[in-house]
Amino acid sequence: MSVPAPTHPCWQRLATGGLARLKTQHLGTQLMTKRLERSNDSVTAKAAEIHAFFARWERALAPELAQINLI
């Protein structure tokens, strides 16, 4: 599965608590999730960061990408 466009609503859902429901064994994703949970950044900034992360690590995050539309 390819990474959805930055304007796709899944990124907003992930930025507003959906990351906590993402099942992952990828350490980088786990660390980003914890950092963003504590962050005071805007939802838009968080969504952009999550998209950039998934775009960069697309090949390693295939199982996580398969879950994105289910969250």
N, CA, C and O atoms as a Tripos MOL2 file, in Angstrom:
@<TRIPOS>MOLECULE
protein
  284   283    71     0     0
PROTEIN
NO_CHARGES

@<TRIPOS>ATOM
      1 N           0.8450   -1.1780    0.0000 N.3       1 MET1
      2 CA          0.0000    0.0000    0.0000 C.3       1 MET1
      3 C           0.8870    1.2360    0.0000 C.2       1 MET1
      4 O           1.9050    1.2770    0.6900 O.2       1 MET1
      5 N           0.5030    2.2270   -0.7640 N.am      2 SER2
      6 CA          1.2870    3.4520   -0.8060 C.3       2 SER2
      7 C           0.7830    4.4340    0.2550 C.2       2 SER2
      8 O          -0.3030    4.2760    0.8130 O.2       2 SER2
      9 N           1.5850    5.4240    0.5040 N.am      3 VAL3
     10 CA          1.2560    6.4320    1.5160 C.3       3 VAL3
     11 C           0.1660    7.3510    0.9610 C.2       3 VAL3
     12 O           0.3250    7.9020   -0.1280 O.2       3 VAL3
     13 N          -0.9340    7.5220    1.6890 N.am      4 PRO4
     14 CA         -1.9910    8.4370    1.2360 C.3       4 PRO4
     15 C          -1.4710    9.8750    1.1360 C.2       4 PRO4
     16 O          -0.4710   10.2300    1.7600 O.2       4 PRO4
     17 N          -2.1520   10.6770    0.3580 N.am      5 ALA5
     18 CA         -1.7750   12.0850    0.1650 C.3       5 ALA5
     19 C          -1.7930   12.8300    1.5040 C.2       5 ALA5
     20 O          -2.5140   12.4460    2.4240 O.2       5 ALA5
     21 N          -0.9990   13.8920    1.6030 N.am      6 PRO6
     22 CA         -0.9590   14.6620    2.8590 C.3       6 PRO6
     23 C          -2.3170   15.2290    3.2710 C.2       6 PRO6
     24 O          -2.5380   15.5090    4.4490 O.2       6 PRO6
     25 N          -3.2190   15.3970    2.3210 N.am      7 THR7
     26 CA         -4.5360   15.9580    2.6300 C.3       7 THR7
     27 C          -5.5600   14.8950    3.0310 C.2       7 THR7
     28 O          -6.6970   15.2260    3.3680 O.2       7 THR7
     29 N          -5.1680   13.6340    2.9950 N.am      8 HIS8
     30 CA         -6.0890   12.5470    3.3530 C.3       8 HIS8
     31 C          -6.4530   12.6670    4.8330 C.2       8 HIS8
     32 O          -5.5860   12.9630    5.6560 O.2       8 HIS8
     33 N          -7.7310   12.4420    5.1870 N.am      9 PRO9
     34 CA         -8.1650   12.5950    6.5880 C.3       9 PRO9
     35 C          -7.5110   11.6350    7.5780 C.2       9 PRO9
     36 O          -7.5720   11.8690    8.7850 O.2       9 PRO9
     37 N          -6.8940   10.5730    7.1030 N.am     10 CYS10
     38 CA         -6.2690    9.6170    8.0280 C.3      10 CYS10
     39 C          -5.1710   10.2730    8.8610 C.2      10 CYS10
     40 O          -4.9620    9.8920   10.0130 O.2      10 CYS10
     41 N          -4.4700   11.2470    8.2980 N.am     11 TRP11
     42 CA         -3.3760   11.8950    9.0340 C.3      11 TRP11
     43 C          -3.9240   12.7120   10.1940 C.2      11 TRP11
     44 O          -3.3250   12.7450   11.2680 O.2      11 TRP11
     45 N          -5.0550   13.3700    9.9860 N.am     12 GLN12
     46 CA         -5.6920   14.1150   11.0780 C.3      12 GLN12
     47 C          -6.1570   13.1610   12.1740 C.2      12 GLN12
     48 O          -6.0110   13.4540   13.3600 O.2      12 GLN12
     49 N          -6.7160   12.0240   11.7760 N.am     13 ARG13
     50 CA         -7.1670   11.0360   12.7700 C.3      13 ARG13
     51 C          -5.9890   10.5150   13.5870 C.2      13 ARG13
     52 O          -6.0880   10.3610   14.8040 O.2      13 ARG13
     53 N          -4.8750   10.2460   12.9100 N.am     14 LEU14
     54 CA         -3.6910    9.7680   13.6290 C.3      14 LEU14
     55 C          -3.1680   10.8390   14.5830 C.2      14 LEU14
     56 O          -2.7310   10.5300   15.6910 O.2      14 LEU14
     57 N          -3.2160   12.0990   14.1460 N.am     15 ALA15
     58 CA         -2.6960   13.2020   14.9620 C.3      15 ALA15
     59 C          -3.5810   13.5100   16.1650 C.2      15 ALA15
     60 O          -3.1300   14.1460   17.1180 O.2      15 ALA15
     61 N          -4.8260   13.0690   16.1300 N.am     16 THR16
     62 CA         -5.7450   13.3600   17.2410 C.3      16 THR16
     63 C          -6.0200   12.1260   18.0910 C.2      16 THR16
     64 O          -7.1090   11.9790   18.6460 O.2      16 THR16
     65 N          -5.0400   11.2470   18.1910 N.am     17 GLY17
     66 CA         -5.1600   10.0960   19.0810 C.3      17 GLY17
     67 C          -5.1220    8.7500   18.3990 C.2      17 GLY17
     68 O          -5.0250    7.7230   19.0720 O.2      17 GLY17
     69 N          -5.1950    8.7260   17.0980 N.am     18 GLY18
     70 CA         -5.1900    7.4590   16.3720 C.3      18 GLY18
     71 C          -3.8800    6.7070   16.4580 C.2      18 GLY18
     72 O          -3.8600    5.4830   16.3350 O.2      18 GLY18
     73 N          -2.7850    7.4180   16.6660 N.am     19 LEU19
     74 CA         -1.4870    6.7390   16.7620 C.3      19 LEU19
     75 C          -1.4560    5.7670   17.9330 C.2      19 LEU19
     76 O          -0.7780    4.7420   17.8700 O.2      19 LEU19
     77 N          -2.1750    6.0760   18.9820 N.am     20 ALA20
     78 CA         -2.1990    5.1920   20.1540 C.3      20 ALA20
     79 C          -2.8390    3.8450   19.8250 C.2      20 ALA20
     80 O          -2.5510    2.8440   20.4810 O.2      20 ALA20
     81 N          -3.7050    3.8150   18.8130 N.am     21 ARG21
     82 CA         -4.3700    2.5650   18.4230 C.3      21 ARG21
     83 C          -3.6050    1.8020   17.3460 C.2      21 ARG21
     84 O          -3.9890    0.6890   16.9880 O.2      21 ARG21
     85 N          -2.5300    2.3850   16.8270 N.am     22 LEU22
     86 CA         -1.7330    1.7400   15.7850 C.3      22 LEU22
     87 C          -0.8890    0.6210   16.3940 C.2      22 LEU22
     88 O          -0.1440    0.8470   17.3470 O.2      22 LEU22
     89 N          -1.0080   -0.5630   15.8490 N.am     23 LYS23
     90 CA         -0.2210   -1.7040   16.3250 C.3      23 LYS23
     91 C           1.0740   -1.7430   15.5220 C.2      23 LYS23
     92 O           1.0570   -1.9070   14.3030 O.2      23 LYS23
     93 N           2.1970   -1.5900   16.2230 N.am     24 THR24
     94 CA          3.4840   -1.5530   15.5330 C.3      24 THR24
     95 C           4.5860   -2.1620   16.3890 C.2      24 THR24
     96 O           4.5670   -2.0690   17.6160 O.2      24 THR24
     97 N           5.5320   -2.7780   15.7250 N.am     25 GLN25
     98 CA          6.7420   -3.2730   16.3650 C.3      25 GLN25
     99 C           7.9340   -2.4040   15.9730 C.2      25 GLN25
    100 O           9.0530   -2.6320   16.4330 O.2      25 GLN25
    101 N           7.6900   -1.4020   15.1180 N.am     26 HIS26
    102 CA          8.7420   -0.5210   14.6150 C.3      26 HIS26
    103 C           9.1050    0.5030   15.6950 C.2      26 HIS26
    104 O           8.2820    1.3370   16.0700 O.2      26 HIS26
    105 N          10.3320    0.4320   16.1830 N.am     27 LEU27
    106 CA         10.7640    1.2770   17.2940 C.3      27 LEU27
    107 C          10.6330    2.7660   16.9740 C.2      27 LEU27
    108 O          10.1840    3.5450   17.8140 O.2      27 LEU27
    109 N          11.0190    3.1570   15.7750 N.am     28 GLY28
    110 CA         10.9190    4.5710   15.3990 C.3      28 GLY28
    111 C           9.4940    5.0900   15.4730 C.2      28 GLY28
    112 O           9.2560    6.2160   15.9100 O.2      28 GLY28
    113 N           8.5560    4.2740   15.0490 N.am     29 THR29
    114 CA          7.1440    4.6560   15.1020 C.3      29 THR29
    115 C           6.6780    4.7530   16.5500 C.2      29 THR29
    116 O           5.9270    5.6620   16.9020 O.2      29 THR29
    117 N           7.1170    3.8290   17.3820 N.am     30 GLN30
    118 CA          6.7490    3.8660   18.7970 C.3      30 GLN30
    119 C           7.2900    5.1300   19.4670 C.2      30 GLN30
    120 O           6.5850    5.7690   20.2480 O.2      30 GLN30
    121 N           8.5260    5.4870   19.1680 N.am     31 LEU31
    122 CA          9.1260    6.6860   19.7580 C.3      31 LEU31
    123 C           8.4150    7.9500   19.2850 C.2      31 LEU31
    124 O           8.1410    8.8490   20.0800 O.2      31 LEU31
    125 N           8.1140    8.0160   17.9730 N.am     32 MET32
    126 CA          7.4080    9.1760   17.4420 C.3      32 MET32
    127 C           6.0280    9.3000   18.0920 C.2      32 MET32
    128 O           5.5950   10.4010   18.4320 O.2      32 MET32
    129 N           5.3480    8.1820   18.2610 N.am     33 THR33
    130 CA          4.0180    8.1880   18.8750 C.3      33 THR33
    131 C           4.0700    8.7840   20.2740 C.2      33 THR33
    132 O           3.2620    9.6510   20.6080 O.2      33 THR33
    133 N           5.0030    8.3340   21.0870 N.am     34 LYS34
    134 CA          5.1180    8.8410   22.4610 C.3      34 LYS34
    135 C           5.4760   10.3240   22.4780 C.2      34 LYS34
    136 O           4.9460   11.0830   23.2880 O.2      34 LYS34
    137 N           6.3760   10.7370   21.5840 N.am     35 ARG35
    138 CA          6.7810   12.1390   21.5410 C.3      35 ARG35
    139 C           5.6140   13.0350   21.1270 C.2      35 ARG35
    140 O           5.4110   14.1020   21.7060 O.2      35 ARG35
    141 N           4.8480   12.6020   20.1260 N.am     36 LEU36
    142 CA          3.7260   13.4160   19.6660 C.3      36 LEU36
    143 C           2.5880   13.4540   20.6860 C.2      36 LEU36
    144 O           1.8550   14.4410   20.7550 O.2      36 LEU36
    145 N           2.4360   12.3980   21.4710 N.am     37 GLU37
    146 CA          1.4120   12.4040   22.5250 C.3      37 GLU37
    147 C           1.6950   13.4990   23.5510 C.2      37 GLU37
    148 O           0.7670   14.0940   24.0980 O.2      37 GLU37
    149 N           2.9680   13.7630   23.8090 N.am     38 ARG38
    150 CA          3.3580   14.7800   24.7970 C.3      38 ARG38
    151 C           3.5020   16.1710   24.1890 C.2      38 ARG38
    152 O           3.6330   17.1560   24.9150 O.2      38 ARG38
    153 N           3.4790   16.2530   22.8720 N.am     39 SER39
    154 CA          3.7320   17.5060   22.1700 C.3      39 SER39
    155 C           2.5510   18.4670   22.2650 C.2      39 SER39
    156 O           1.3940   18.0510   22.3070 O.2      39 SER39
    157 N           2.8650   19.7500   22.3000 N.am     40 ASN40
    158 CA          1.8470   20.8000   22.2900 C.3      40 ASN40
    159 C           1.6500   21.3820   20.8960 C.2      40 ASN40
    160 O           0.9580   22.3880   20.7400 O.2      40 ASN40
    161 N           2.2470   20.7650   19.8840 N.am     41 ASP41
    162 CA          2.1050   21.2430   18.5100 C.3      41 ASP41
    163 C           0.6520   21.1600   18.0700 C.2      41 ASP41
    164 O          -0.1480   20.4230   18.6470 O.2      41 ASP41
    165 N           0.3270   21.9300   17.0390 N.am     42 SER42
    166 CA         -1.0320   21.8930   16.4990 C.3      42 SER42
    167 C          -1.2900   20.5490   15.8210 C.2      42 SER42
    168 O          -0.3560   19.8370   15.4510 O.2      42 SER42
    169 N          -2.5490   20.2220   15.6680 N.am     43 VAL43
    170 CA         -2.9310   18.9720   15.0080 C.3      43 VAL43
    171 C          -2.4010   18.9610   13.5780 C.2      43 VAL43
    172 O          -1.9590   17.9230   13.0870 O.2      43 VAL43
    173 N          -2.4430   20.1000   12.9160 N.am     44 THR44
    174 CA         -1.9530   20.1930   11.5400 C.3      44 THR44
    175 C          -0.4620   19.8850   11.4710 C.2      44 THR44
    176 O          -0.0160   19.1670   10.5760 O.2      44 THR44
    177 N           0.3080   20.4240   12.4090 N.am     45 ALA45
    178 CA          1.7490   20.1700   12.4320 C.3      45 ALA45
    179 C           2.0380   18.7050   12.7300 C.2      45 ALA45
    180 O           2.9260   18.1070   12.1230 O.2      45 ALA45
    181 N           1.2890   18.1310   13.6630 N.am     46 LYS46
    182 CA          1.4710   16.7120   13.9770 C.3      46 LYS46
    183 C           1.1340   15.8480   12.7680 C.2      46 LYS46
    184 O           1.8640   14.9090   12.4510 O.2      46 LYS46
    185 N           0.0290   16.1630   12.0920 N.am     47 ALA47
    186 CA         -0.3860   15.3900   10.9170 C.3      47 ALA47
    187 C           0.6770   15.4590    9.8260 C.2      47 ALA47
    188 O           0.9710   14.4510    9.1830 O.2      47 ALA47
    189 N           1.2550   16.6380    9.6130 N.am     48 ALA48
    190 CA          2.2990   16.7900    8.6020 C.3      48 ALA48
    191 C           3.5380   15.9790    8.9740 C.2      48 ALA48
    192 O           4.1620   15.3650    8.1090 O.2      48 ALA48
    193 N           3.8920   15.9760   10.2450 N.am     49 GLU49
    194 CA          5.0550   15.2050   10.6900 C.3      49 GLU49
    195 C           4.8200   13.7040   10.5410 C.2      49 GLU49
    196 O           5.7160   12.9710   10.1230 O.2      49 GLU49
    197 N           3.6290   13.2520   10.8800 N.am     50 ILE50
    198 CA          3.3020   11.8310   10.7400 C.3      50 ILE50
    199 C           3.3590   11.4250    9.2730 C.2      50 ILE50
    200 O           3.9080   10.3760    8.9380 O.2      50 ILE50
    201 N           2.7940   12.2510    8.4000 N.am     51 HIS51
    202 CA          2.8320   11.9420    6.9650 C.3      51 HIS51
    203 C           4.2690   11.8700    6.4680 C.2      51 HIS51
    204 O           4.6290   10.9380    5.7490 O.2      51 HIS51
    205 N           5.0920   12.8420    6.8400 N.am     52 ALA52
    206 CA          6.4900   12.8510    6.3990 C.3      52 ALA52
    207 C           7.2250   11.6030    6.8830 C.2      52 ALA52
    208 O           8.0260   11.0280    6.1460 O.2      52 ALA52
    209 N           6.9570   11.1880    8.1050 N.am     53 PHE53
    210 CA          7.5880    9.9890    8.6600 C.3      53 PHE53
    211 C           7.1980    8.7550    7.8530 C.2      53 PHE53
    212 O           8.0570    7.9620    7.4670 O.2      53 PHE53
    213 N           5.8970    8.5970    7.6010 N.am     54 PHE54
    214 CA          5.4320    7.4330    6.8470 C.3      54 PHE54
    215 C           5.9180    7.4740    5.4030 C.2      54 PHE54
    216 O           6.2100    6.4270    4.8260 O.2      54 PHE54
    217 N           6.0100    8.6540    4.8110 N.am     55 ALA55
    218 CA          6.5080    8.7650    3.4410 C.3      55 ALA55
    219 C           7.9770    8.3490    3.3760 C.2      55 ALA55
    220 O           8.4020    7.6910    2.4260 O.2      55 ALA55
    221 N           8.7390    8.7330    4.3810 N.am     56 ARG56
    222 CA         10.1640    8.3960    4.3880 C.3      56 ARG56
    223 C          10.3900    6.9020    4.6290 C.2      56 ARG56
    224 O          11.2670    6.3020    4.0080 O.2      56 ARG56
    225 N           9.6170    6.3060    5.5140 N.am     57 TRP57
    226 CA          9.8130    4.9140    5.9100 C.3      57 TRP57
    227 C           8.7650    3.9720    5.3100 C.2      57 TRP57
    228 O           8.4880    2.9140    5.8730 O.2      57 TRP57
    229 N           8.1950    4.3470    4.1920 N.am     58 GLU58
    230 CA          7.1090    3.5890    3.5640 C.3      58 GLU58
    231 C           7.4140    2.1040    3.4080 C.2      58 GLU58
    232 O           6.5620    1.2650    3.7000 O.2      58 GLU58
    233 N           8.5990    1.7780    2.9590 N.am     59 ARG59
    234 CA          8.9320    0.3690    2.7150 C.3      59 ARG59
    235 C           9.0020   -0.4440    4.0040 C.2      59 ARG59
    236 O           8.6550   -1.6250    4.0110 O.2      59 ARG59
    237 N           9.4410    0.1720    5.0820 N.am     60 ALA60
    238 CA          9.5640   -0.5470    6.3550 C.3      60 ALA60
    239 C           8.2510   -0.5810    7.1350 C.2      60 ALA60
    240 O           8.0950   -1.3780    8.0610 O.2      60 ALA60
    241 N           7.3100    0.2810    6.7600 N.am     61 LEU61
    242 CA          6.0740    0.4150    7.5300 C.3      61 LEU61
    243 C           4.8490   -0.1400    6.8060 C.2      61 LEU61
    244 O           3.7390    0.3500    7.0140 O.2      61 LEU61
    245 N           5.0320   -1.1370    5.9730 N.am     62 ALA62
    246 CA          3.9010   -1.7160    5.2330 C.3      62 ALA62
    247 C           2.7850   -2.2140    6.1620 C.2      62 ALA62
    248 O           1.6160   -1.9490    5.8840 O.2      62 ALA62
    249 N           3.1000   -2.9280    7.2590 N.am     63 PRO63
    250 CA          2.0130   -3.3780    8.1510 C.3      63 PRO63
    251 C           1.2510   -2.2090    8.7910 C.2      63 PRO63
    252 O           0.0360   -2.2790    8.9720 O.2      63 PRO63
    253 N           1.9690   -1.1480    9.1270 N.am     64 GLU64
    254 CA          1.3350    0.0150    9.7340 C.3      64 GLU64
    255 C           0.4790    0.7580    8.7090 C.2      64 GLU64
    256 O          -0.6120    1.2290    9.0280 O.2      64 GLU64
    257 N           0.9780    0.8610    7.4790 N.am     65 LEU65
    258 CA          0.2100    1.5290    6.4280 C.3      65 LEU65
    259 C          -1.0910    0.7880    6.1370 C.2      65 LEU65
    260 O          -2.1000    1.4070    5.8000 O.2      65 LEU65
    261 N          -1.0670   -0.5220    6.2640 N.am     66 ALA66
    262 CA         -2.2820   -1.3090    6.0360 C.3      66 ALA66
    263 C          -3.3480   -1.0000    7.0880 C.2      66 ALA66
    264 O          -4.5370   -1.1970    6.8370 O.2      66 ALA66
    265 N          -2.9360   -0.5230    8.2520 N.am     67 GLN67
    266 CA         -3.8710   -0.2160    9.3400 C.3      67 GLN67
    267 C          -4.4320    1.2020    9.2780 C.2      67 GLN67
    268 O          -5.4510    1.4940    9.9050 O.2      67 GLN67
    269 N          -3.7830    2.0720    8.5390 N.am     68 ILE68
    270 CA         -4.1140    3.4990    8.5860 C.3      68 ILE68
    271 C          -5.5860    3.7840    8.2890 C.2      68 ILE68
    272 O          -6.2130    4.5670    9.0020 O.2      68 ILE68
    273 N          -6.1360    3.1740    7.2670 N.am     69 ASN69
    274 CA         -7.5340    3.4560    6.9200 C.3      69 ASN69
    275 C          -8.5210    2.7970    7.8670 C.2      69 ASN69
    276 O          -9.7130    3.1040    7.8280 O.2      69 ASN69
    277 N          -8.0460    1.8950    8.7160 N.am     70 LEU70
    278 CA         -8.9200    1.2200    9.6730 C.3      70 LEU70
    279 C          -9.0370    1.9810   10.9880 C.2      70 LEU70
    280 O          -9.9250    1.7140   11.7980 O.2      70 LEU70
    281 N          -8.1360    2.9250   11.1870 N.am     71 ILE71
    282 CA         -8.1090    3.6900   12.4500 C.3      71 ILE71
    283 C          -9.0230    4.8930   12.3360 C.2      71 ILE71
    284 O          -9.1450    5.6680   13.2850 O.2      71 ILE71
@<TRIPOS>BOND
     1     1     2 1
     2     2     3 1
     3     3     4 2
     4     3     5 am
     5     5     6 1
     6     6     7 1
     7     7     8 2
     8     7     9 am
     9     9    10 1
    10    10    11 1
    11    11    12 2
    12    11    13 am
    13    13    14 1
    14    14    15 1
    15    15    16 2
    16    15    17 am
    17    17    18 1
    18    18    19 1
    19    19    20 2
    20    19    21 am
    21    21    22 1
    22    22    23 1
    23    23    24 2
    24    23    25 am
    25    25    26 1
    26    26    27 1
    27    27    28 2
    28    27    29 am
    29    29    30 1
    30    30    31 1
    31    31    32 2
    32    31    33 am
    33    33    34 1
    34    34    35 1
    35    35    36 2
    36    35    37 am
    37    37    38 1
    38    38    39 1
    39    39    40 2
    40    39    41 am
    41    41    42 1
    42    42    43 1
    43    43    44 2
    44    43    45 am
    45    45    46 1
    46    46    47 1
    47    47    48 2
    48    47    49 am
    49    49    50 1
    50    50    51 1
    51    51    52 2
    52    51    53 am
    53    53    54 1
    54    54    55 1
    55    55    56 2
    56    55    57 am
    57    57    58 1
    58    58    59 1
    59    59    60 2
    60    59    61 am
    61    61    62 1
    62    62    63 1
    63    63    64 2
    64    63    65 am
    65    65    66 1
    66    66    67 1
    67    67    68 2
    68    67    69 am
    69    69    70 1
    70    70    71 1
    71    71    72 2
    72    71    73 am
    73    73    74 1
    74    74    75 1
    75    75    76 2
    76    75    77 am
    77    77    78 1
    78    78    79 1
    79    79    80 2
    80    79    81 am
    81    81    82 1
    82    82    83 1
    83    83    84 2
    84    83    85 am
    85    85    86 1
    86    86    87 1
    87    87    88 2
    88    87    89 am
    89    89    90 1
    90    90    91 1
    91    91    92 2
    92    91    93 am
    93    93    94 1
    94    94    95 1
    95    95    96 2
    96    95    97 am
    97    97    98 1
    98    98    99 1
    99    99   100 2
   100    99   101 am
   101   101   102 1
   102   102   103 1
   103   103   104 2
   104   103   105 am
   105   105   106 1
   106   106   107 1
   107   107   108 2
   108   107   109 am
   109   109   110 1
   110   110   111 1
   111   111   112 2
   112   111   113 am
   113   113   114 1
   114   114   115 1
   115   115   116 2
   116   115   117 am
   117   117   118 1
   118   118   119 1
   119   119   120 2
   120   119   121 am
   121   121   122 1
   122   122   123 1
   123   123   124 2
   124   123   125 am
   125   125   126 1
   126   126   127 1
   127   127   128 2
   128   127   129 am
   129   129   130 1
   130   130   131 1
   131   131   132 2
   132   131   133 am
   133   133   134 1
   134   134   135 1
   135   135   136 2
   136   135   137 am
   137   137   138 1
   138   138   139 1
   139   139   140 2
   140   139   141 am
   141   141   142 1
   142   142   143 1
   143   143   144 2
   144   143   145 am
   145   145   146 1
   146   146   147 1
   147   147   148 2
   148   147   149 am
   149   149   150 1
   150   150   151 1
   151   151   152 2
   152   151   153 am
   153   153   154 1
   154   154   155 1
   155   155   156 2
   156   155   157 am
   157   157   158 1
   158   158   159 1
   159   159   160 2
   160   159   161 am
   161   161   162 1
   162   162   163 1
   163   163   164 2
   164   163   165 am
   165   165   166 1
   166   166   167 1
   167   167   168 2
   168   167   169 am
   169   169   170 1
   170   170   171 1
   171   171   172 2
   172   171   173 am
   173   173   174 1
   174   174   175 1
   175   175   176 2
   176   175   177 am
   177   177   178 1
   178   178   179 1
   179   179   180 2
   180   179   181 am
   181   181   182 1
   182   182   183 1
   183   183   184 2
   184   183   185 am
   185   185   186 1
   186   186   187 1
   187   187   188 2
   188   187   189 am
   189   189   190 1
   190   190   191 1
   191   191   192 2
   192   191   193 am
   193   193   194 1
   194   194   195 1
   195   195   196 2
   196   195   197 am
   197   197   198 1
   198   198   199 1
   199   199   200 2
   200   199   201 am
   201   201   202 1
   202   202   203 1
   203   203   204 2
   204   203   205 am
   205   205   206 1
   206   206   207 1
   207   207   208 2
   208   207   209 am
   209   209   210 1
   210   210   211 1
   211   211   212 2
   212   211   213 am
   213   213   214 1
   214   214   215 1
   215   215   216 2
   216   215   217 am
   217   217   218 1
   218   218   219 1
   219   219   220 2
   220   219   221 am
   221   221   222 1
   222   222   223 1
   223   223   224 2
   224   223   225 am
   225   225   226 1
   226   226   227 1
   227   227   228 2
   228   227   229 am
   229   229   230 1
   230   230   231 1
   231   231   232 2
   232   231   233 am
   233   233   234 1
   234   234   235 1
   235   235   236 2
   236   235   237 am
   237   237   238 1
   238   238   239 1
   239   239   240 2
   240   239   241 am
   241   241   242 1
   242   242   243 1
   243   243   244 2
   244   243   245 am
   245   245   246 1
   246   246   247 1
   247   247   248 2
   248   247   249 am
   249   249   250 1
   250   250   251 1
   251   251   252 2
   252   251   253 am
   253   253   254 1
   254   254   255 1
   255   255   256 2
   256   255   257 am
   257   257   258 1
   258   258   259 1
   259   259   260 2
   260   259   261 am
   261   261   262 1
   262   262   263 1
   263   263   264 2
   264   263   265 am
   265   265   266 1
   266   266   267 1
   267   267   268 2
   268   267   269 am
   269   269   270 1
   270   270   271 1
   271   271   272 2
   272   271   273 am
   273   273   274 1
   274   274   275 1
   275   275   276 2
   276   275   277 am
   277   277   278 1
   278   278   279 1
   279   279   280 2
   280   279   281 am
   281   281   282 1
   282   282   283 1
   283   283   284 2
@<TRIPOS>SUBSTRUCTURE
     1 MET1         2 RESIDUE 1 A MET
     2 SER2         6 RESIDUE 1 A SER
     3 VAL3        10 RESIDUE 1 A VAL
     4 PRO4        14 RESIDUE 1 A PRO
     5 ALA5        18 RESIDUE 1 A ALA
     6 PRO6        22 RESIDUE 1 A PRO
     7 THR7        26 RESIDUE 1 A THR
     8 HIS8        30 RESIDUE 1 A HIS
     9 PRO9        34 RESIDUE 1 A PRO
    10 CYS10       38 RESIDUE 1 A CYS
    11 TRP11       42 RESIDUE 1 A TRP
    12 GLN12       46 RESIDUE 1 A GLN
    13 ARG13       50 RESIDUE 1 A ARG
    14 LEU14       54 RESIDUE 1 A LEU
    15 ALA15       58 RESIDUE 1 A ALA
    16 THR16       62 RESIDUE 1 A THR
    17 GLY17       66 RESIDUE 1 A GLY
    18 GLY18       70 RESIDUE 1 A GLY
    19 LEU19       74 RESIDUE 1 A LEU
    20 ALA20       78 RESIDUE 1 A ALA
    21 ARG21       82 RESIDUE 1 A ARG
    22 LEU22       86 RESIDUE 1 A LEU
    23 LYS23       90 RESIDUE 1 A LYS
    24 THR24       94 RESIDUE 1 A THR
    25 GLN25       98 RESIDUE 1 A GLN
    26 HIS26      102 RESIDUE 1 A HIS
    27 LEU27      106 RESIDUE 1 A LEU
    28 GLY28      110 RESIDUE 1 A GLY
    29 THR29      114 RESIDUE 1 A THR
    30 GLN30      118 RESIDUE 1 A GLN
    31 LEU31      122 RESIDUE 1 A LEU
    32 MET32      126 RESIDUE 1 A MET
    33 THR33      130 RESIDUE 1 A THR
    34 LYS34      134 RESIDUE 1 A LYS
    35 ARG35      138 RESIDUE 1 A ARG
    36 LEU36      142 RESIDUE 1 A LEU
    37 GLU37      146 RESIDUE 1 A GLU
    38 ARG38      150 RESIDUE 1 A ARG
    39 SER39      154 RESIDUE 1 A SER
    40 ASN40      158 RESIDUE 1 A ASN
    41 ASP41      162 RESIDUE 1 A ASP
    42 SER42      166 RESIDUE 1 A SER
    43 VAL43      170 RESIDUE 1 A VAL
    44 THR44      174 RESIDUE 1 A THR
    45 ALA45      178 RESIDUE 1 A ALA
    46 LYS46      182 RESIDUE 1 A LYS
    47 ALA47      186 RESIDUE 1 A ALA
    48 ALA48      190 RESIDUE 1 A ALA
    49 GLU49      194 RESIDUE 1 A GLU
    50 ILE50      198 RESIDUE 1 A ILE
    51 HIS51      202 RESIDUE 1 A HIS
    52 ALA52      206 RESIDUE 1 A ALA
    53 PHE53      210 RESIDUE 1 A PHE
    54 PHE54      214 RESIDUE 1 A PHE
    55 ALA55      218 RESIDUE 1 A ALA
    56 ARG56      222 RESIDUE 1 A ARG
    57 TRP57      226 RESIDUE 1 A TRP
    58 GLU58      230 RESIDUE 1 A GLU
    59 ARG59      234 RESIDUE 1 A ARG
    60 ALA60      238 RESIDUE 1 A ALA
    61 LEU61      242 RESIDUE 1 A LEU
    62 ALA62      246 RESIDUE 1 A ALA
    63 PRO63      250 RESIDUE 1 A PRO
    64 GLU64      254 RESIDUE 1 A GLU
    65 LEU65      258 RESIDUE 1 A LEU
    66 ALA66      262 RESIDUE 1 A ALA
    67 GLN67      266 RESIDUE 1 A GLN
    68 ILE68      270 RESIDUE 1 A ILE
    69 ASN69      274 RESIDUE 1 A ASN
    70 LEU70      278 RESIDUE 1 A LEU
    71 ILE71      282 RESIDUE 1 A ILE
